[in-house]
Amino acid sequence: MHKTSRSFLFLLLVLFLLHSLSKIQGLPQQNSISPIDLSALQQIENSLTDVPSSRAPPSARFFTSWDFSSHDPCSTFAGITCSSPFLNPRRVTSLILGTGLSGSLGLAGSLSPSISNLTELNQLVLNPGIVTGPIPAQLGSLRNLRVISLTNNRLTGSIPLSIYALPNLHTLDLSNNQLWGSIPPSISHLDQLKVLVLASNRLSGEIPNELPTQLLHLDLKNNFFSGTLPARMPLSIRYLSASGNSMWGPLNGLESLSELVYLDISMNRFSGTIPPSLFRSSLSSMLLQRNNLSGGVPQQKNTTTPLSSPSSSSSSLKLDFYGEGSIVDLSHNTLTGELPAGAFSGVETLFLNNNRFTGKVPKEYVESLYSGGTKTLYLQHNYLTDFPIISDLKLPDSVSVCLSYNCMVPPVGLTACPASAGEQLSRPAYQCSKFNNGGSTG
């Protein structure tokens, strides 16, 4: 009886092991990667190479870990992420080329069209380096791509039209390369696009009137774009930069952008007046310098606490601040009229220099300086006639104010000016007289 029991238990153990083995054999091997993907990675490596750097040891080179005799590339290859180990075969879903480390000079070579064989890829990133040549048009076949980031290299040619047809693309960043050509109207078909960064290339032409409706971030600075701003900008946009181009026309297209937080369209040829809706504290960075803007700045409601008592101190002042880090730069335009009292309450860095503003500097500007809300105030090269210093209070040491070349002598100590302001403290009297009598002397 005892022997029979042992035989029965042994039989159960064998059956259990056989059942477990059948389950294990049914599971995918965790180190199994698609042969197609493995071949594509091989060709990608063949087309790129690490740039030697004395600042980084050889072990820090990107391709050191790409050993094609490895049993588990998904775990050992730097820069790749694969699909679940319970899928067979495993597919490459993310490819980040280059270490991105400060001591690395990045990769050289060119991008292999074989990237398009990684058909489950949803993220393609090329870290800064000196990769040259065109962007492979075959990327347009990767329908799952959500992120394309190929920044700070030396890529040339035009942006492949096929990229503008990717249905799931969320981020397209091709900044700091040598790309040329224009943005096609088909960009409006990218329904999922939220981030478009094409800054610092050689792109030209006009910005299409129809842009992706869900766009949040648009950066086109330092190119050769011309024409006007689109009449119908995406209402969702929060970051807009088109500085350093050759664009012109009015700013009417910006009026309805209530979500805008950052605006930089400096160093263009925009003209006309500034829409009053842009003067709001939620737009904490507004850079409009070096254009042909004219007209005045609208008066805004101000909620400052008056600084009228000799016993007042900077710590007791309460201003309706734009916020820490805010900047407004309207310099080098042809803006006229008196400075509005409340439009710039608490702007931390305020550049209104090189315009045609007249009259007295409002006390609200002074109060913001004494409170520490405004740290930099440049008013040089205007036609201002007075700056109301409050004698009982001392300006914080961190404050920089420039008042030179106006129709007044700057108060003592308020000449923290850049070299570009020149050495002349006041305008000649005849200029002030001519301008205030309707002349156009600049």
C-alpha positions in Angstrom: 0.0 0.0 0.0 2.8 2.3 0.9 4.6 1.5 -2.5 1.4 2.2 -4.4 1.0 5.6 -2.8 4.5 6.6 -3.8 3.9 5.4 -7.4 0.7 7.4 -7.5 2.4 10.5 -6.2 5.3 10.1 -8.7 2.8 9.8 -11.6 1.1 13.0 -10.5 4.5 14.8 -10.3 5.4 13.6 -13.9 2.0 14.8 -15.2 2.4 18.2 -13.5 5.9 18.6 -15.0 4.7 17.7 -18.5 1.8 20.1 -18.2 4.1 22.9 -17.0 6.6 22.2 -19.9 3.8 22.4 -22.4 2.8 25.8 -21.0 6.4 27.1 -21.1 6.9 25.9 -24.7 3.7 27.8 -25.6 5.2 31.1 -24.2 7.2 33.4 -26.5 10.9 33.6 -25.9 11.7 36.9 -24.1 14.8 37.4 -26.2 13.0 36.9 -29.5 13.2 39.9 -31.7 11.8 40.2 -35.2 14.4 39.2 -37.8 13.2 42.1 -39.9 13.8 44.5 -37.1 17.2 43.0 -36.3 18.2 43.4 -39.9 17.0 47.0 -40.0 19.1 47.8 -36.8 22.1 46.3 -38.5 21.7 48.6 -41.5 21.1 51.6 -39.3 24.3 50.9 -37.4 26.2 50.5 -40.7 25.1 54.0 -41.9 26.1 55.8 -38.6 29.2 56.0 -36.5 30.1 57.5 -33.1 32.2 60.7 -33.4 35.3 60.2 -31.3 35.6 62.5 -28.3 38.5 63.0 -25.9 36.0 64.1 -23.3 34.3 60.7 -23.2 35.7 57.2 -22.8 35.2 54.6 -25.6 32.7 52.8 -23.4 30.5 55.9 -23.5 30.1 55.5 -27.3 26.5 54.8 -28.3 27.0 51.7 -30.5 29.2 49.9 -27.9 26.2 47.9 -26.7 25.0 47.0 -30.1 26.3 43.4 -30.2 24.4 41.5 -32.8 25.4 38.2 -31.3 23.5 39.1 -28.2 20.6 36.8 -27.2 18.5 39.7 -26.1 18.9 42.9 -28.1 15.8 44.4 -26.6 17.5 44.4 -23.2 21.1 45.1 -24.2 21.0 47.6 -27.2 21.2 51.2 -26.0 18.4 53.4 -27.3 15.8 50.8 -28.3 12.6 49.8 -26.6 10.7 46.8 -27.7 7.1 45.6 -27.4 5.9 43.3 -24.6 8.0 40.2 -24.0 4.8 38.2 -24.2 4.5 39.0 -27.9 6.3 36.9 -30.4 8.3 38.2 -32.1 9.1 41.4 -30.2 9.1 44.6 -32.3 11.1 47.8 -31.8 8.7 50.5 -30.7 11.2 53.3 -29.8 14.5 54.2 -31.3 16.7 56.9 -29.8 20.0 57.3 -31.7 23.0 58.8 -29.8 23.7 59.1 -26.1 22.7 62.8 -25.8 25.4 63.2 -23.1 27.2 66.5 -22.7 30.6 64.8 -23.3 29.5 63.1 -26.5 29.8 64.7 -29.9 27.0 62.5 -31.2 26.8 60.5 -34.3 28.0 61.1 -37.9 26.9 59.5 -41.1 23.3 59.4 -42.5 19.9 58.1 -41.7 19.2 54.7 -43.3 15.9 54.3 -45.2 15.9 50.9 -43.4 14.3 52.7 -40.4 11.1 52.2 -42.3 11.3 48.5 -41.8 10.7 49.1 -38.1 7.0 49.1 -38.8 5.8 49.2 -35.1 8.0 52.3 -34.4 6.2 55.1 -32.5 9.1 57.2 -31.5 12.2 58.2 -33.5 14.8 60.5 -31.9 18.2 61.5 -33.2 20.3 63.3 -30.5 22.6 66.2 -31.5 25.5 65.2 -33.7 26.8 65.8 -37.3 24.5 63.4 -39.2 24.2 64.6 -42.8 22.0 63.9 -45.8 18.3 63.9 -46.3 15.5 62.7 -44.1 14.3 59.4 -45.6 11.0 59.7 -47.3 10.3 56.2 -46.3 9.5 57.4 -42.8 6.0 58.2 -44.1 5.2 54.5 -44.2 5.5 54.3 -40.4 1.9 54.8 -39.6 2.3 54.4 -35.8 4.9 57.2 -35.5 3.9 59.7 -32.8 7.3 61.5 -32.3 9.9 62.5 -34.8 12.8 64.5 -33.2 15.9 64.9 -35.4 17.4 68.0 -33.9 20.8 69.7 -34.0 22.5 67.9 -36.8 23.3 68.7 -40.5 20.4 67.2 -42.3 19.7 68.7 -45.7 17.0 68.6 -48.4 13.3 69.3 -48.0 11.0 67.8 -45.5 9.5 64.7 -47.1 5.8 65.2 -48.0 5.1 61.7 -46.8 5.7 62.9 -43.2 2.8 65.3 -43.5 0.5 62.3 -44.0 1.3 60.4 -40.8 -2.0 60.0 -39.0 -0.8 59.7 -35.4 2.0 62.2 -35.4 2.1 64.3 -32.2 5.5 65.9 -32.2 7.7 66.9 -35.2 11.0 68.6 -34.2 13.5 69.1 -37.0 15.1 72.2 -35.6 18.8 73.3 -36.0 19.5 71.6 -39.3 20.0 72.8 -42.9 16.7 71.9 -44.3 15.1 73.9 -47.1 11.8 74.2 -49.0 8.4 75.2 -47.7 5.6 74.0 -45.5 2.9 72.4 -47.7 -0.8 73.0 -47.2 -1.1 69.3 -46.4 0.3 70.0 -43.0 -3.3 70.7 -42.0 -4.0 67.0 -42.4 -2.0 66.2 -39.2 -5.0 66.1 -36.9 -3.0 64.8 -33.9 -0.1 67.2 -34.2 0.5 69.2 -31.0 4.2 70.3 -31.3 5.8 71.6 -34.5 9.4 72.9 -34.2 11.2 73.8 -37.4 13.4 76.5 -36.0 16.9 77.4 -37.3 16.8 75.9 -40.8 16.6 77.4 -44.3 12.9 77.0 -44.9 11.1 79.7 -46.9 7.7 80.5 -48.4 4.6 81.5 -46.6 3.1 79.7 -43.6 0.0 77.9 -44.7 -3.4 79.5 -43.8 -4.6 76.2 -42.4 -2.6 74.7 -39.6 -3.4 71.6 -37.5 -6.3 72.6 -35.3 -4.9 71.0 -32.1 -1.5 72.7 -32.3 -0.1 73.9 -29.0 3.5 74.7 -29.8 4.8 76.3 -33.0 8.4 77.4 -33.4 9.5 78.7 -36.8 12.2 81.1 -35.8 15.4 81.8 -37.7 14.3 80.7 -41.2 13.4 82.7 -44.4 9.7 82.6 -44.1 7.8 85.5 -45.7 4.2 86.7 -46.1 1.7 87.3 -43.3 0.6 85.4 -40.3 -2.2 83.0 -41.0 -5.6 84.6 -40.7 -6.9 81.6 -38.7 -4.3 80.5 -36.2 -5.2 77.4 -34.1 -7.1 78.7 -31.0 -5.3 76.1 -28.9 -1.9 77.5 -29.5 0.1 78.4 -26.3 3.7 78.9 -27.7 4.3 80.8 -30.9 7.7 81.9 -32.2 8.4 83.2 -35.7 11.3 85.6 -34.9 14.1 86.2 -37.3 12.2 85.8 -40.6 11.0 88.2 -43.3 7.3 88.3 -42.5 5.1 91.4 -42.8 1.6 92.6 -42.4 -0.7 93.3 -39.4 -1.1 91.2 -36.2 -4.8 90.8 -36.5 -4.5 87.0 -36.6 -3.3 87.0 -33.0 -6.4 88.7 -31.5 -8.3 85.5 -30.8 -5.5 83.5 -29.3 -6.6 83.6 -25.7 -4.5 80.5 -24.7 -1.2 82.2 -25.8 1.5 82.2 -23.1 4.6 82.9 -25.1 4.8 85.1 -28.2 8.0 85.9 -30.1 7.6 87.5 -33.6 10.6 89.8 -33.2 13.0 90.8 -36.0 10.5 90.8 -38.9 8.6 93.5 -40.8 5.2 93.4 -39.1 3.3 96.7 -39.1 0.2 98.3 -37.8 -1.0 98.4 -34.2 -0.6 95.9 -31.5 -4.0 94.2 -30.7 -5.2 95.3 -27.2 -6.0 91.6 -26.3 -2.2 90.8 -26.2 -1.8 93.1 -23.1 -2.7 90.6 -20.4 -0.7 89.0 -17.6 -1.4 85.4 -18.9 0.8 86.3 -21.9 3.9 86.4 -19.8 6.4 86.6 -22.7 5.7 89.0 -25.5 8.6 89.8 -27.8 7.7 92.2 -30.6 11.0 94.1 -31.0 12.6 95.2 -34.2 9.5 95.4 -36.4 7.5 98.4 -37.9 4.7 98.5 -35.4 3.0 101.8 -34.8 0.3 103.4 -32.8 0.0 103.5 -29.0 -0.3 101.0 -26.2 -3.9 100.8 -24.8 -4.6 101.9 -21.3 -5.3 99.0 -18.9 -6.9 98.8 -15.5 -4.3 98.8 -12.8 -4.7 97.4 -9.3 -1.6 98.7 -7.6 -1.4 99.9 -4.0 -0.4 103.6 -4.2 3.0 104.5 -3.0 2.2 107.8 -1.4 3.5 107.6 2.2 7.1 108.2 3.2 6.7 105.3 5.6 5.9 102.9 2.7 8.4 100.1 2.2 9.0 97.9 -0.8 7.9 94.9 1.3 4.4 96.4 1.8 3.7 97.0 -1.9 1.2 94.8 -3.6 1.1 94.8 -7.4 -1.0 92.9 -9.8 2.2 91.2 -11.2 2.5 89.6 -14.6 4.7 87.1 -12.7 8.3 86.1 -12.1 10.2 85.7 -15.3 7.8 87.8 -17.4 9.2 89.8 -20.2 7.7 92.4 -22.6 9.9 93.7 -25.4 8.4 96.4 -27.7 11.7 98.1 -28.5 12.9 99.3 -31.9 9.4 100.1 -33.3 7.6 103.4 -34.0 5.2 103.3 -31.1 3.8 106.7 -30.1 1.7 108.4 -27.4 2.0 108.3 -23.6 3.0 105.3 -21.7 -0.1 103.6 -20.3 -0.3 103.5 -16.5 -1.4 99.9 -16.0 -0.6 97.9 -19.1 2.7 96.5 -17.7 2.1 96.2 -14.0 4.8 94.1 -12.5 6.5 93.0 -15.8 9.9 91.7 -14.6 11.8 92.7 -17.7 10.3 95.6 -19.8 12.0 97.0 -22.9 10.2 100.0 -24.4 13.3 101.8 -25.7 13.8 103.2 -29.2 10.2 104.2 -29.9 8.5 107.6 -29.9 6.8 107.6 -26.5 6.1 111.0 -25.0 5.0 112.5 -21.7 5.8 111.5 -18.1 6.7 108.0 -17.0 3.6 106.9 -15.0 4.1 106.4 -11.3 3.0 102.8 -11.6 6.3 102.0 -13.3 8.2 103.5 -10.5 6.1 101.7 -7.9 6.8 98.4 -9.7 10.6 99.1 -9.6 10.5 99.9 -5.8 8.5 96.8 -5.1 11.0 94.6 -7.0 8.3 93.5 -9.4 10.1 95.1 -12.3 13.9 94.4 -12.3 14.8 95.8 -15.8 13.2 98.9 -17.3 14.7 100.3 -20.6 13.1 103.6 -21.8 16.0 105.1 -23.6 15.7 106.8 -27.0 12.1 108.1 -26.6 10.7 111.6 -26.0 9.8 111.2 -22.3 9.8 114.3 -20.2 9.9 113.2 -16.5 10.6 110.2 -14.3 8.9 110.6 -10.8 11.6 109.5 -8.3 10.3 108.9 -4.8 12.9 110.5 -2.6 12.0 108.6 0.6 12.6 105.2 -0.8 15.7 103.5 -2.3 15.6 101.4 -5.4 16.7 97.8 -4.9 20.2 97.1 -6.0 19.0 94.5 -8.4 17.1 97.0 -10.5 18.4 98.3 -13.9 16.9 101.4 -15.4 17.9 103.3 -18.5 16.4 106.7 -19.3 19.1 108.2 -21.5 18.4 110.2 -24.7 14.9 111.4 -23.8 13.6 115.0 -23.3 14.9 115.2 -19.7 18.0 114.7 -17.7 17.9 111.2 -16.1 17.8 111.3 -12.3 21.2 110.6 -10.6 21.8 106.8 -10.4 19.4 105.8 -13.2 21.8 105.4 -16.0 22.3 101.6 -16.0 22.3 101.6 -19.8 23.7 99.2 -22.4 26.5 100.4 -24.6 24.0 100.7 -27.5 22.2 103.5 -25.7 25.2 105.9 -26.4 26.8 108.4 -24.1 24.4 111.3 -24.6 22.1 111.6 -21.6 19.4 113.9 -23.2 18.1 114.7 -26.6 18.9 118.1 -28.2 16.1 120.6 -27.4 15.2 121.1 -31.0 14.4 117.4 -31.4 12.0 117.5 -28.5 10.4 120.7 -29.7 9.9 119.4 -33.2 8.5 116.1 -32.1 6.1 117.5 -29.6 4.9 119.9 -32.2 3.9 117.1 -34.6 7.3 116.6 -36.3 8.7 113.1 -37.1 12.3 113.4 -35.9 13.6 110.1 -34.7 
